[in-house]
Amino acid sequence: MSKVKIVRLTSGEELIAKTEETDTHVTLKKPSILIPAGKDQLAFGQWLPYADIKDGIEISKEYVVFIVAPMDEMAQQYDQAFGSGLIVPKNDIASPGLKFTGAEI
């Protein structure tokens, strides 16, 4: 299963994409380049908009500096823009604990 990751290439480009890894390669599906857009802001830009990479693009790991998981908010924004468009809530939503305060019978 593909997971959304940030991939930094030796060229300095930082991409966010659904990734699949092997021992020697990383496959990027629906890659987007991260572009600084002002103070503490990033934008997603098309990466290789002129290429037909709908099935993904395979990159040798020799050109990859690191692969990390994005912050949850960034992954959700990526999924909203390039994935299904759905935002999945976290599973750690707590329901309020109810306590009986009436008289005992």
C-alpha positions in Angstrom: 0.0 0.0 0.0 1.3 3.5 -0.9 1.9 5.9 1.9 2.2 9.7 1.5 5.8 10.7 2.2 8.2 13.6 1.6 11.2 12.7 -0.6 14.2 14.9 -0.9 16.3 14.3 -4.0 20.0 15.0 -4.4 19.0 17.9 -6.7 17.5 19.6 -3.6 13.9 19.2 -4.7 11.5 18.1 -2.0 8.5 16.2 -3.3 5.4 14.9 -1.6 3.9 11.8 -3.1 2.4 8.4 -2.5 5.5 6.2 -2.3 6.4 2.6 -2.7 9.9 1.4 -1.9 12.2 -1.4 -3.0 15.8 -2.1 -2.0 17.0 0.0 -4.9 14.2 2.3 -6.0 11.4 4.5 -4.9 8.2 4.8 -6.9 6.4 8.2 -6.7 2.7 8.3 -7.6 1.1 11.7 -8.1 4.3 13.6 -7.1 4.1 17.3 -6.2 7.0 19.6 -5.5 7.0 21.6 -2.3 7.5 25.3 -3.0 8.2 27.9 -0.3 5.4 30.5 -0.5 6.2 33.1 2.1 6.9 33.1 5.8 6.1 29.6 7.2 4.1 28.6 4.2 4.4 26.0 1.5 2.6 25.4 -1.7 2.2 22.3 -3.8 3.4 22.6 -7.4 3.1 20.2 -10.4 6.2 18.2 -10.8 7.0 17.1 -14.4 3.6 18.5 -15.7 4.7 17.7 -19.2 5.4 14.0 -18.6 2.9 11.1 -18.6 3.6 9.7 -15.2 0.0 8.6 -14.2 1.4 5.2 -13.3 4.1 6.8 -11.2 7.8 7.4 -11.7 10.6 5.2 -10.4 13.7 6.9 -9.0 16.9 5.2 -8.0 17.7 5.5 -4.3 21.1 6.8 -5.2 19.3 10.1 -6.0 17.3 10.2 -2.8 18.7 12.0 0.3 15.9 11.1 2.7 12.3 10.0 2.9 10.1 11.1 5.9 6.5 11.1 6.8 4.8 14.5 6.5 2.9 16.2 9.3 -0.8 15.1 9.4 -2.1 18.4 8.2 0.2 18.4 5.2 -0.7 14.8 4.3 -4.4 15.7 4.5 -3.9 18.7 2.3 -2.1 16.5 -0.2 -4.8 13.9 -0.2 -7.4 16.6 -0.6 -5.6 18.1 -3.7 -4.3 14.9 -5.3 -6.0 11.9 -3.7 -9.6 11.1 -3.2 -10.4 14.5 -1.8 -11.6 13.0 1.5 -10.2 14.0 4.8 -10.1 11.1 7.2 -10.3 12.1 10.9 -7.9 10.7 13.4 -8.9 7.6 15.5 -8.0 9.3 18.7 -11.2 11.2 19.1 -12.3 10.8 22.7 -15.9 10.6 23.7 -16.8 12.3 26.9 -17.0 9.9 29.9 -20.4 9.7 31.4 -20.8 9.3 35.1 -24.0 8.4 36.9 -24.8 11.0 39.6 -28.3 10.0 40.5 -29.4 8.2 43.7 -28.6 4.6 44.0 -31.5 2.2 44.1 
